[in-house]
Amino acid sequence: MDELNETLYPPCFNSLEQFSEWASLAEETGVGRFQFCLDCTRSYQAKMVYEGRCEFPETQFTVITNEDGEQEEVGCDNIMLEDSWEIKHT
């Protein structure tokens, strides 16, 4: 992790360790470490909104066909999520 963000993580994650693990996998798969809403679900988002831990409640979800030909639901409204989360927390 870079110096700026080594102690910051989105509140929808339970810990820095959990976010770091997710971010490492995200970078390996090309998702990008700040595009966490792509991996969110409607039910998890609702829980995080209820708990006051969702910083992007405007995220919408859509069903896509993944590379394995399976349908999956992904968050889709956060094209600028990486920039907006970093700006919000600097």
Rosetta silent file (secondary structure, phi, psi, omega in degrees, C-alpha in Angstrom):
SEQUENCE: MDELNETLYPPCFNSLEQFSEWASLAEETGVGRFQFCLDCTRSYQAKMVYEGRCEFPETQFTVITNEDGEQEEVGCDNIMLEDSWEIKHT
SCORE:     score description
SCORE:     0.000 S_00000001
   1 L     0.000  150.289  179.092    0.000    0.000    0.000 S_00000001
   2 L   -77.974  164.064 -175.844    1.160    3.501   -0.590 S_00000001
   3 L   -57.588  -43.718 -175.389    2.101    5.768    2.298 S_00000001
   4 L   -57.916  -41.375 -171.528   -0.957    8.011    2.034 S_00000001
   5 L  -107.463   13.346 -173.130   -3.497    5.223    2.463 S_00000001
   6 L   -69.781  -15.606  176.164   -1.724    2.675    4.655 S_00000001
   7 L  -115.431   -1.254 -179.924   -3.960    3.371    7.656 S_00000001
   8 L  -101.599  142.403  173.044   -7.152    4.328    5.800 S_00000001
   9 L  -153.150  154.212 -179.401   -9.744    1.896    4.557 S_00000001
  10 L   -61.342  140.625 -176.906  -13.385    2.142    3.534 S_00000001
  11 L   -66.479  -13.546  177.621  -15.725    1.780    6.517 S_00000001
  12 L   -74.784  -12.006  172.952  -17.636   -1.024    4.770 S_00000001
  13 L   -92.389  148.507 -176.586  -14.621   -3.260    5.492 S_00000001
  14 L   -78.609  -19.365 -177.734  -14.261   -4.566    9.037 S_00000001
  15 L  -162.313  165.120  174.357  -10.532   -3.876    9.323 S_00000001
  16 H   -62.901  -38.528  179.408   -7.464   -2.617    7.519 S_00000001
  17 H   -61.035  -44.938  179.645   -6.331   -6.239    7.225 S_00000001
  18 H   -62.502  -44.535  178.991   -9.575   -7.254    5.476 S_00000001
  19 H   -64.309  -41.761 -179.640   -9.314   -4.303    3.073 S_00000001
  20 H   -60.910  -42.228  177.824   -5.627   -5.013    2.391 S_00000001
  21 H   -63.071  -46.077  178.908   -6.408   -8.626    1.504 S_00000001
  22 H   -61.684  -44.729 -177.489   -9.247   -7.539   -0.781 S_00000001
  23 H   -62.190  -39.586  178.117   -7.083   -4.820   -2.382 S_00000001
  24 H   -61.766  -46.372  178.190   -4.269   -7.283   -3.128 S_00000001
  25 H   -65.532  -39.496  179.547   -6.668   -9.655   -4.878 S_00000001
  26 H   -62.314  -42.772  179.466   -8.341   -6.774   -6.702 S_00000001
  27 H   -66.142  -37.617  178.086   -5.016   -5.529   -8.048 S_00000001
  28 H   -63.303  -35.548 -177.387   -4.085   -9.063   -9.173 S_00000001
  29 H   -91.910   -2.009  177.805   -7.338   -9.364  -11.120 S_00000001
  30 L    84.647    9.377  179.910   -7.147   -5.862  -12.582 S_00000001
  31 L   -71.829  -40.533 -175.923  -10.163   -4.511  -10.694 S_00000001
  32 L    99.969  134.640 -169.867   -8.247   -1.752   -8.935 S_00000001
  33 L   -69.946  -11.725  178.665   -7.943   -1.340   -5.199 S_00000001
  34 L  -112.874   15.166  177.567  -10.520    1.426   -4.867 S_00000001
  35 L  -103.504   44.421 -175.392  -13.253   -0.113   -6.981 S_00000001
  36 H   -66.052  -24.939  178.778  -14.652   -2.057   -4.050 S_00000001
  37 H   -65.654  -22.317  176.229  -18.281   -1.243   -4.923 S_00000001
  38 H   -61.308  -32.026 -178.648  -17.908   -3.523   -7.952 S_00000001
  39 H   -93.596    1.488 -179.084  -17.704   -6.461   -5.534 S_00000001
  40 L   -77.846  166.350  174.398  -20.549   -5.296   -3.325 S_00000001
  41 L  -125.220  162.161  178.155  -24.033   -6.794   -3.307 S_00000001
  42 H   -58.457  -42.382 -176.999  -27.433   -5.171   -2.806 S_00000001
  43 H   -69.320  -39.248  178.733  -27.890   -6.914    0.543 S_00000001
  44 H   -68.484  -40.449  177.326  -24.428   -5.957    1.853 S_00000001
  45 H   -59.495  -45.612 -179.943  -24.917   -2.386    0.667 S_00000001
  46 H   -59.731  -41.803  178.407  -28.284   -2.220    2.476 S_00000001
  47 H   -63.160  -45.011 -178.534  -26.642   -3.502    5.671 S_00000001
  48 H   -67.436  -38.121  176.440  -23.793   -0.972    5.385 S_00000001
  49 H   -62.304  -46.713  179.505  -26.228    1.896    4.675 S_00000001
  50 H   -58.377  -39.650 -178.867  -28.271    0.877    7.736 S_00000001
  51 L   -84.378   -1.644 -178.976  -25.097    0.805    9.862 S_00000001
  52 L    73.890   24.738 -176.268  -23.881    4.135    8.449 S_00000001
  53 L  -111.005    3.698 -179.988  -20.823    2.468    6.893 S_00000001
  54 L  -100.401  119.037  179.510  -21.585    2.899    3.172 S_00000001
  55 L   -90.982   -6.438 -179.330  -19.927    5.939    1.621 S_00000001
  56 L  -132.723   61.063 -177.708  -21.445    5.313   -1.815 S_00000001
  57 L   -66.612  -12.067  177.880  -25.143    4.564   -1.222 S_00000001
  58 L   -78.889   -6.978  179.108  -25.891    5.819   -4.735 S_00000001
  59 L   -56.524  131.240  176.602  -24.221    2.723   -6.185 S_00000001
  60 L  -105.498  164.278 -179.097  -26.582    0.860   -8.483 S_00000001
  61 E  -124.743  148.118  177.374  -26.307   -2.785   -9.436 S_00000001
  62 E  -140.224  158.925  177.615  -26.590   -4.589  -12.733 S_00000001
  63 E   -99.008  129.227  177.688  -26.323   -8.179  -13.877 S_00000001
  64 E  -122.051  166.194  171.772  -23.470   -8.997  -16.249 S_00000001
  65 E  -101.066  118.853 -177.534  -22.204  -12.166  -17.876 S_00000001
  66 L   -79.153 -179.982 -175.967  -18.718  -12.862  -16.545 S_00000001
  67 L   -64.327  -16.971  176.919  -15.813  -14.448  -18.446 S_00000001
  68 L   -91.537    3.685 -179.853  -17.059  -17.915  -17.421 S_00000001
  69 L    80.590    9.338  179.990  -20.428  -17.230  -19.037 S_00000001
  70 L   -96.416  148.298  177.349  -22.164  -16.986  -15.662 S_00000001
  71 E   -81.944  137.801  176.474  -24.473  -14.147  -14.651 S_00000001
  72 E  -146.538  147.859  179.283  -23.330  -12.047  -11.721 S_00000001
  73 E   -93.200  132.720  179.654  -24.519   -8.862  -10.089 S_00000001
  74 E  -134.077  154.184  171.705  -22.006   -6.037   -9.792 S_00000001
  75 E   -70.414  140.140 -172.084  -22.000   -2.444   -8.607 S_00000001
  76 L  -132.418    0.888 -174.632  -21.996   -0.228  -11.686 S_00000001
  77 L  -102.889   18.190 -171.722  -22.225    3.472  -10.804 S_00000001
  78 L  -120.022   50.719  179.234  -18.689    4.133   -9.608 S_00000001
  79 L   -56.895  -37.706 -178.691  -16.610    4.902  -12.676 S_00000001
  80 L  -100.615   18.711 -175.943  -14.824    7.604  -10.690 S_00000001
  81 H   -55.915  -45.309 -178.090  -14.816    5.703   -7.386 S_00000001
  82 H   -55.413  -51.296 -179.375  -11.028    5.455   -7.162 S_00000001
  83 H   -65.497  -43.880 -175.402  -10.556    9.216   -7.476 S_00000001
  84 H   -67.122  -38.038  179.040  -13.519   10.154   -5.322 S_00000001
  85 H   -68.852  -42.521  179.560  -12.536    7.855   -2.422 S_00000001
  86 H   -64.897  -43.190  179.556   -8.926    9.006   -2.482 S_00000001
  87 H   -63.824  -42.143 -177.886   -9.909   12.685   -2.669 S_00000001
  88 H   -62.924  -25.591 -173.426  -12.455   12.237    0.114 S_00000001
  89 L  -117.064   25.791  176.700   -9.805   10.761    2.438 S_00000001
  90 L  -111.054    0.000    0.000   -6.751   12.931    1.866 S_00000001
